[in-house]
Amino acid sequence: MLKQMQQINPSIKSSSRFYSTIHSIDAFSFHYSISHNDRDTTVLNVCLVAYKRGYVLTYNCISNFYRRFKHLADTMIQSFLIQPTEEDLVSISFSSYIIHSILILSLMR
């Protein structure tokens, strides 16, 4: 993916790629730097998939200040919580569908 981005914008410099987890969901993260309007910007993208949906969390900052605010970005990224919808819960398995349906019916009474 970074190579494709570099083909579009040659000023992109790849920095690092790594795996992480957010609330026990596997995530792929990567840093890169880009020059725009004579300013260097550093970007962190965190990509994850949960309940058949993809998410991309992005932190970008002027490179000179990137390290200064990185801990805040890490805290915000780690606080990202995916709440499954009723559809997500129903589609997990047939037995959970029955339990989930009974729970909904009992709450509606």
Secondary structure, DSSP 8 states (H G I E B T S, - for coil): -HHHHHHH-TT-EEEEEEEEEETTEEEEEEEEEEEETTEEEEEEEEEEEETTEEEEEEEEEEHHHHHHHHHHHHHHHHT------HHHHHTS-HHHHHHHHHHHHHHH-
